[in-house]
Amino acid sequence: MAAKIMLIACGSFSPPTPMHFRMFEIAKDYYSELGNHEVIGGIVSPVHDAYGKKGLVSQTHRLAMLKLALETSSWIRISEWECQQEAWTPTRNTLQYHQNYLNSIIRDLNGVNSSNLPSWIPYNVKQYKEPVQIKLLCGADLLESFATPGLWKTDDLEAILGQHGIVVITRNGSNPEQFIFDSDLLSKYRRNIVIVNNWIANDVSSTLARRFIARGLSVKYLLDDSVIDYIKKHSLYCNSTNDTQS
């Protein structure tokens, strides 16, 4: 029987791009072809406003855009847990919360009202009696950020790699295998790092979308139409001051 996993992507999503969600489809196809794992759900977890990253509009706007962009997805869901915290939450803690909550649901459903479960929980979770592993889904750029001094705590990386594992979607110009080889920490957990090739180049990023919008250029076909309409309606990213808009 194929092991069950869920994929979670953490980030700003300011604004969400089709590539954010395309990564889920690429990873799911990869596991489907292998046949040894079944992806039963996907989670997008937008970061708290306190993260303070450049170009980060309020979580109210980012959640609204995510909901619009994911209207047609039958399996990728939004978790608002990070946004509901009092401050920014490290990725390690986000993964652990979702893993612990999922474990508690699967192990003991007695007395649990399904209508009160968080929206990110798969509707058919009751049928799973065996453990479901949550893995971090990311692009090669996040993997490479592990080497940035002071950006990640070693203990956090140990927990993410050792307790959960990561699924890395490649991008143009990246060489994750070489990067892993050059890192003692990543090499230690090599078995928990899955590299998935993205054969269709797509370099559209949130940063690029914000730049186009700020310059008055079209982002048609770069973002979902409903997301573009929302951005226009609320005048998001339209000038440099939107980098810290709330």
C-alpha positions as CSV (number, residue, x, y, z in Angstrom):
1,M,0.0,0.0,0.0
2,A,1.3,3.4,-1.0
3,A,2.4,5.7,1.9
4,K,0.2,8.7,2.3
5,I,1.6,12.2,2.3
6,M,0.5,15.8,2.3
7,L,2.4,18.7,0.8
8,I,2.6,22.1,2.4
9,A,4.0,25.3,0.9
10,C,4.9,28.2,3.1
11,G,5.4,31.7,1.8
12,S,4.3,35.2,1.2
13,F,2.0,34.7,-1.8
14,S,2.1,38.4,-2.5
15,P,0.5,38.0,-5.0
16,P,0.0,34.2,-5.6
17,T,1.1,33.1,-9.0
18,P,0.1,30.0,-11.0
19,M,3.6,28.6,-10.4
20,H,2.9,28.5,-6.6
21,F,0.2,25.9,-7.4
22,R,1.8,24.3,-10.4
23,M,4.5,23.0,-8.0
24,F,1.8,20.9,-6.3
25,E,0.7,19.4,-9.5
26,I,4.2,18.6,-10.6
27,A,5.0,16.9,-7.2
28,K,1.7,15.0,-7.2
29,D,2.4,13.6,-10.7
30,Y,5.9,12.6,-9.7
31,Y,4.6,10.6,-6.8
32,S,1.8,9.1,-8.9
33,E,4.3,7.8,-11.4
34,L,6.5,6.3,-8.7
35,G,3.6,4.5,-7.2
36,N,5.1,4.3,-3.7
37,H,3.4,7.4,-2.2
38,E,-0.1,8.9,-2.6
39,V,-0.5,12.6,-2.2
40,I,-3.8,13.1,-0.4
41,G,-3.8,16.8,-0.1
42,G,-2.0,20.1,-0.5
43,I,-1.7,23.1,1.8
44,V,-0.7,26.7,1.2
45,S,0.2,28.5,4.4
46,P,0.6,32.3,4.0
47,V,3.0,34.0,6.3
48,H,1.9,36.4,9.1
49,D,2.1,40.1,8.4
50,A,4.8,40.4,11.1
51,Y,7.2,38.7,8.7
52,G,7.7,42.2,7.2
53,K,9.0,41.1,3.9
54,K,9.2,43.7,1.1
55,G,6.2,43.6,-1.1
56,L,4.1,41.9,1.6
57,V,0.5,43.3,1.6
58,S,-1.8,42.5,4.4
59,Q,-2.8,38.9,5.1
60,T,-6.4,39.9,4.5
61,H,-5.6,40.6,0.9
62,R,-3.3,37.6,0.5
63,L,-5.8,35.2,1.8
64,A,-8.5,36.7,-0.4
65,M,-6.3,36.3,-3.5
66,L,-5.4,32.8,-2.6
67,K,-9.0,31.8,-2.2
68,L,-9.8,33.3,-5.7
69,A,-6.8,31.6,-7.3
70,L,-7.7,28.2,-5.8
71,E,-11.4,28.1,-6.6
72,T,-10.8,25.5,-9.3
73,S,-8.5,23.2,-7.3
74,S,-10.1,20.1,-5.8
75,W,-7.2,19.3,-3.5
76,I,-5.0,22.3,-2.7
77,R,-6.4,24.1,0.4
78,I,-5.5,27.2,2.5
79,S,-4.4,27.1,6.1
80,E,-5.0,30.3,7.9
81,W,-3.2,29.1,11.0
82,E,0.0,31.2,10.5
83,C,-2.0,34.3,9.9
84,Q,-4.0,33.7,13.1
85,Q,-0.9,33.7,15.3
86,E,0.2,36.7,17.3
87,A,3.6,36.9,15.5
88,W,5.6,35.4,12.7
89,T,6.0,31.6,13.0
90,P,9.1,29.7,11.9
91,T,8.6,27.2,9.1
92,R,9.5,24.3,11.5
93,N,6.7,25.2,13.9
94,T,4.2,25.5,11.0
95,L,5.0,22.0,9.8
96,Q,4.9,20.6,13.3
97,Y,1.5,22.1,14.0
98,H,-0.1,20.7,10.9
99,Q,1.6,17.3,11.4
100,N,0.4,17.1,15.0
101,Y,-3.1,18.2,14.2
102,L,-3.4,15.7,11.4
103,N,-2.0,12.9,13.6
104,S,-4.6,13.7,16.3
105,I,-7.5,13.6,13.8
106,I,-6.4,10.3,12.2
107,R,-5.6,8.5,15.5
108,D,-8.8,9.4,17.3
109,L,-11.9,10.7,15.5
110,N,-14.3,9.9,18.3
111,G,-16.3,12.9,19.2
112,V,-14.8,15.1,16.5
113,N,-17.3,17.0,14.5
114,S,-16.1,16.9,10.9
115,S,-17.9,20.2,10.2
116,N,-15.5,22.0,12.7
117,L,-12.3,20.7,11.2
118,P,-9.9,23.2,9.6
119,S,-10.5,23.7,5.8
120,W,-7.1,22.3,5.0
121,I,-8.0,18.9,6.3
122,P,-9.0,16.5,3.4
123,Y,-12.7,15.8,3.4
124,N,-12.0,12.0,3.4
125,V,-9.4,12.0,6.2
126,K,-11.6,9.5,8.2
127,Q,-10.7,6.7,5.8
128,Y,-7.0,6.9,6.6
129,K,-6.0,4.7,9.5
130,E,-2.2,4.8,8.8
131,P,0.0,7.8,9.4
132,V,0.1,10.6,6.9
133,Q,3.4,12.5,6.6
134,I,3.4,16.2,5.9
135,K,6.3,17.3,3.7
136,L,7.5,20.8,2.9
137,L,7.1,21.7,-0.8
138,C,9.4,24.3,-2.2
139,G,11.4,25.6,-5.1
140,A,15.1,25.3,-5.5
141,D,15.6,28.9,-4.4
142,L,14.3,28.0,-0.9
143,L,16.6,25.0,-0.7
144,E,19.5,27.3,-1.6
145,S,18.5,29.8,1.1
146,F,19.4,27.1,3.7
147,A,23.0,28.2,3.1
148,T,22.4,31.9,3.8
149,P,24.2,32.8,7.0
150,G,21.8,33.7,9.8
151,L,18.6,33.0,7.8
152,W,17.8,29.6,9.2
153,K,18.5,28.1,12.6
154,T,20.4,24.8,12.4
155,D,18.0,23.2,14.8
156,D,15.0,24.2,12.6
157,L,16.7,22.8,9.5
158,E,17.4,19.6,11.4
159,A,13.8,19.3,12.4
160,I,12.4,20.1,8.9
161,L,14.7,17.7,7.1
162,G,14.8,15.0,9.7
163,Q,11.2,14.9,10.9
164,H,9.3,15.9,7.8
165,G,11.4,16.0,4.6
166,I,11.2,18.3,1.7
167,V,10.1,18.1,-2.0
168,V,12.1,20.5,-4.2
169,I,10.9,21.6,-7.6
170,T,13.8,22.5,-9.9
171,R,14.1,25.8,-11.8
172,N,16.2,27.0,-14.7
173,G,19.8,27.4,-13.7
174,S,19.5,25.5,-10.5
175,N,21.6,22.5,-9.6
176,P,20.1,21.1,-6.3
177,E,22.0,17.9,-6.4
178,Q,25.3,19.8,-6.4
179,F,24.0,22.1,-3.7
180,I,23.1,19.2,-1.5
181,F,26.5,17.6,-2.1
182,D,28.2,20.8,-1.1
183,S,26.3,21.0,2.2
184,D,27.2,18.6,5.1
185,L,23.8,19.2,6.7
186,L,21.8,18.5,3.5
187,S,23.9,15.5,2.6
188,K,23.2,14.1,6.1
189,Y,19.5,14.1,5.2
190,R,19.7,13.4,1.5
191,R,17.2,10.5,1.8
192,N,14.6,13.0,3.0
193,I,15.1,15.4,0.1
194,V,13.1,14.6,-3.1
195,I,14.2,16.5,-6.2
196,V,11.5,16.8,-8.9
197,N,12.3,18.2,-12.3
198,N,10.1,20.9,-13.8
199,W,10.4,20.4,-17.5
200,I,8.4,23.5,-18.4
201,A,10.3,26.6,-17.6
202,N,8.3,29.2,-15.7
203,D,10.1,32.1,-14.1
204,V,7.1,34.1,-13.2
205,S,7.5,35.2,-9.6
206,S,5.6,37.4,-7.2
207,T,8.5,39.8,-7.3
208,L,8.2,40.0,-11.1
209,A,4.4,40.5,-10.9
210,R,4.7,43.3,-8.4
211,R,7.3,45.0,-10.6
212,F,5.1,44.8,-13.7
213,I,2.1,46.2,-11.7
214,A,4.1,49.0,-10.2
215,R,5.3,50.0,-13.7
216,G,1.8,49.9,-15.1
217,L,2.6,46.9,-17.3
218,S,0.1,44.1,-18.1
219,V,0.2,40.9,-16.0
220,K,-2.5,39.2,-18.1
221,Y,-1.7,35.5,-18.3
222,L,1.0,35.8,-15.6
223,L,-1.6,35.8,-12.8
224,D,-5.1,34.4,-12.5
225,D,-7.7,36.8,-13.9
226,S,-9.6,36.9,-10.6
227,V,-6.4,37.8,-8.8
228,I,-5.7,40.6,-11.3
229,D,-9.2,42.0,-10.8
230,Y,-8.7,41.9,-7.1
231,I,-5.4,43.7,-7.3
232,K,-6.9,46.4,-9.5
233,K,-10.0,46.8,-7.2
234,H,-7.8,47.3,-4.1
235,S,-5.0,49.2,-5.9
236,L,-2.3,46.8,-4.7
237,Y,1.3,47.0,-5.7
238,C,0.6,50.0,-7.9
239,N,3.6,52.0,-6.7
240,S,6.7,51.6,-4.5
241,T,4.8,52.5,-1.4
242,N,2.8,49.2,-1.7
243,D,5.9,47.3,-0.6
244,T,4.7,47.8,2.9
245,Q,1.0,48.3,2.3
246,S,-1.4,47.0,4.9
